Amino acid sequence: MATISGISKVIRVALILVWAAVIVAALTAYLLDPAAFTAAKIAEFLKANAGNIWIAYLLVSALRGLTLLPSTPLVIAGTILFPSEPLAVFLVSLIGIALSSTMIYFFSEALGFDDFFERRKPELVYSLHRKLETPWGLAFVAAWAFFPLAPTDAVCYVAGIVRLEYWKFILAILLGEAVLCGIYIWAGSAMLS
């Protein structure tokens, strides 16, 4: 008879395998055809699914984090696709980013990253947790989310690993991403007009 702990380990291994398969599939697709991942191609894909375009846009935005691909091409694709609706693109993009960041935050625990790092580097986990719990820690997370060359997904995993309070984490992510998305969307809409 399997124990709860044994079942938990099986589920964790299955999640890790699914997650790894998604990343390998996404990286393979990208390496085989990098041109398919441009903002214009993503907008074209979304246009081809015009019947449920906003739902498709939200789903792609939300699930994108599992592939570790940046949200920037999706935000730009939304701007290209809906140049006259910047506020809607902004709101849907932020909802997608919030969902994606939330999945990553909790996925880090489900995959066992928190246990792994707590066993291997407990002083590092404690130090990061202490630093992120300060007001400057939240500013750091928001700045990381804002900086276009830093992968926001990485800070989502770190926040999940050190168990930063969720509401602080998501608030910082949304503040940083809101500024960046706003710049992309309204500057892009102005250029497309």
C-alpha positions as CSV (number, residue, x, y, z in Angstrom):
1,M,0.0,0.0,0.0
2,A,1.4,3.4,-1.0
3,T,1.9,6.0,1.6
4,I,0.8,9.7,1.3
5,S,4.5,10.6,1.1
6,G,5.1,8.0,-1.7
7,I,2.1,9.4,-3.6
8,S,3.4,12.9,-3.1
9,K,6.8,11.9,-4.5
10,V,5.2,10.3,-7.5
11,I,3.1,13.4,-8.2
12,R,6.2,15.6,-7.7
13,V,8.2,13.5,-10.2
14,A,5.3,13.6,-12.7
15,L,5.1,17.4,-12.4
16,I,8.8,17.7,-12.9
17,L,8.6,15.5,-16.0
18,V,5.7,17.4,-17.5
19,W,7.4,20.7,-16.8
20,A,10.7,19.5,-18.3
21,A,8.8,18.2,-21.4
22,V,7.1,21.6,-21.9
23,I,10.4,23.4,-21.6
24,V,12.1,21.0,-24.0
25,A,9.3,21.2,-26.5
26,A,9.2,25.0,-26.3
27,L,13.0,25.3,-26.7
28,T,13.0,22.7,-29.5
29,A,10.3,24.7,-31.3
30,Y,12.2,27.9,-30.8
31,L,15.5,26.5,-32.0
32,L,13.9,24.9,-35.1
33,D,12.0,28.0,-36.0
34,P,13.0,31.2,-34.0
35,A,11.1,33.3,-36.5
36,A,7.8,31.8,-35.3
37,F,8.3,33.4,-31.9
38,T,8.4,37.0,-33.1
39,A,5.7,39.4,-31.9
40,A,4.3,39.6,-35.5
41,K,4.0,35.8,-35.8
42,I,2.4,35.5,-32.4
43,A,-0.1,38.2,-33.4
44,E,-0.7,36.3,-36.7
45,F,-1.4,33.1,-34.7
46,L,-3.8,34.9,-32.4
47,K,-5.6,36.5,-35.4
48,A,-6.0,33.1,-37.0
49,N,-7.9,32.1,-33.8
50,A,-10.1,35.2,-34.0
51,G,-13.2,33.5,-32.8
52,N,-12.0,33.5,-29.3
53,I,-9.1,35.8,-29.6
54,W,-9.2,37.4,-26.2
55,I,-9.5,34.0,-24.5
56,A,-6.6,32.7,-26.6
57,Y,-4.5,35.7,-25.8
58,L,-5.2,35.3,-22.1
59,L,-4.5,31.6,-22.1
60,V,-1.2,32.0,-24.1
61,S,-0.2,34.8,-21.7
62,A,-1.0,32.7,-18.6
63,L,0.6,29.5,-19.8
64,R,3.7,31.2,-21.3
65,G,5.5,31.2,-17.9
66,L,5.7,27.4,-17.9
67,T,7.9,27.5,-20.9
68,L,10.2,30.2,-19.4
69,L,9.6,32.4,-22.5
70,P,9.4,36.1,-21.8
71,S,6.0,37.9,-21.8
72,T,7.4,40.9,-23.9
73,P,6.6,39.3,-27.3
74,L,3.1,38.6,-26.2
75,V,2.5,42.1,-25.0
76,I,3.9,43.5,-28.2
77,A,1.8,41.0,-30.2
78,G,-1.3,42.2,-28.4
79,T,-0.4,45.7,-29.2
80,I,-0.1,44.8,-32.9
81,L,-3.3,42.8,-32.8
82,F,-5.4,45.4,-31.0
83,P,-3.8,48.8,-31.7
84,S,-7.0,50.7,-30.9
85,E,-7.5,48.9,-27.6
86,P,-4.4,49.6,-25.5
87,L,-6.3,49.5,-22.1
88,A,-7.8,46.0,-22.9
89,V,-4.4,44.7,-24.0
90,F,-2.9,46.1,-20.8
91,L,-5.5,44.5,-18.5
92,V,-5.4,41.1,-20.3
93,S,-1.6,41.2,-20.3
94,L,-1.4,41.9,-16.6
95,I,-4.0,39.2,-15.8
96,G,-2.0,36.7,-17.9
97,I,1.3,37.8,-16.1
98,A,-0.4,37.5,-12.7
99,L,-1.7,34.0,-13.5
100,S,1.6,32.9,-15.0
101,S,3.6,34.3,-12.1
102,T,1.3,32.7,-9.6
103,M,1.7,29.3,-11.3
104,I,5.5,29.6,-11.2
105,Y,5.4,30.8,-7.6
106,F,3.5,27.8,-6.4
107,F,5.1,25.4,-9.0
108,S,8.4,25.9,-7.3
109,E,7.1,24.3,-4.2
110,A,5.2,21.6,-6.1
111,L,8.4,20.7,-7.9
112,G,10.3,20.5,-4.7
113,F,12.7,23.4,-5.4
114,D,12.0,24.8,-1.9
115,D,12.9,21.5,-0.2
116,F,15.9,21.0,-2.4
117,F,17.4,24.4,-1.7
118,E,16.5,24.3,2.0
119,R,18.4,21.1,2.4
120,R,21.4,22.1,0.2
121,K,21.6,25.8,1.0
122,P,19.6,26.7,4.1
123,E,21.6,29.8,4.9
124,L,21.0,31.1,1.3
125,V,17.3,30.5,1.5
126,Y,17.2,32.2,4.9
127,S,19.2,35.1,3.7
128,L,17.1,35.6,0.6
129,H,13.9,35.3,2.6
130,R,15.1,37.9,5.1
131,K,16.2,40.3,2.3
132,L,13.0,39.9,0.3
133,E,10.8,40.4,3.4
134,T,12.1,44.0,3.8
135,P,10.5,47.0,1.9
136,W,13.7,47.0,-0.2
137,G,13.0,43.4,-1.1
138,L,9.7,44.3,-2.6
139,A,11.3,47.1,-4.5
140,F,13.9,44.6,-5.8
141,V,11.2,42.2,-7.0
142,A,9.3,45.1,-8.7
143,A,12.6,46.4,-10.3
144,W,13.4,42.8,-11.5
145,A,9.9,42.6,-13.1
146,F,10.4,46.0,-14.7
147,F,13.9,45.4,-16.1
148,P,13.3,44.0,-19.6
149,L,16.5,41.9,-19.8
150,A,16.0,40.1,-16.5
151,P,13.6,37.1,-16.8
152,T,10.7,37.8,-14.4
153,D,10.0,34.0,-14.1
154,A,13.3,33.6,-12.3
155,V,12.3,35.9,-9.5
156,C,8.9,34.1,-9.3
157,Y,10.7,30.9,-8.7
158,V,13.0,32.5,-6.1
159,A,10.0,34.1,-4.3
160,G,8.3,30.7,-4.2
161,I,11.4,28.9,-2.9
162,V,11.9,31.4,-0.1
163,R,8.2,31.5,0.6
164,L,7.9,35.3,0.2
165,E,4.3,36.2,1.3
166,Y,2.2,35.8,-1.8
167,W,0.4,39.1,-1.7
168,K,3.7,41.0,-1.4
169,F,5.2,39.0,-4.2
170,I,2.3,39.4,-6.7
171,L,1.9,43.1,-5.8
172,A,5.6,43.7,-6.6
173,I,5.4,41.7,-9.8
174,L,2.3,43.6,-11.0
175,L,3.8,47.0,-10.2
176,G,7.0,46.3,-12.1
177,E,5.2,44.6,-15.0
178,A,2.5,47.3,-15.2
179,V,5.1,50.0,-15.8
180,L,6.9,47.9,-18.5
181,C,3.7,46.7,-20.2
182,G,2.4,50.3,-20.2
183,I,5.5,51.6,-21.9
184,Y,5.3,48.8,-24.5
185,I,1.6,49.1,-25.2
186,W,1.1,52.8,-25.3
187,A,4.4,53.5,-27.1
188,G,3.6,50.7,-29.5
189,S,0.0,52.0,-30.0
190,A,1.3,55.5,-30.7
191,M,3.8,54.1,-33.2
192,L,1.1,52.1,-35.0
193,S,-1.3,55.0,-35.2
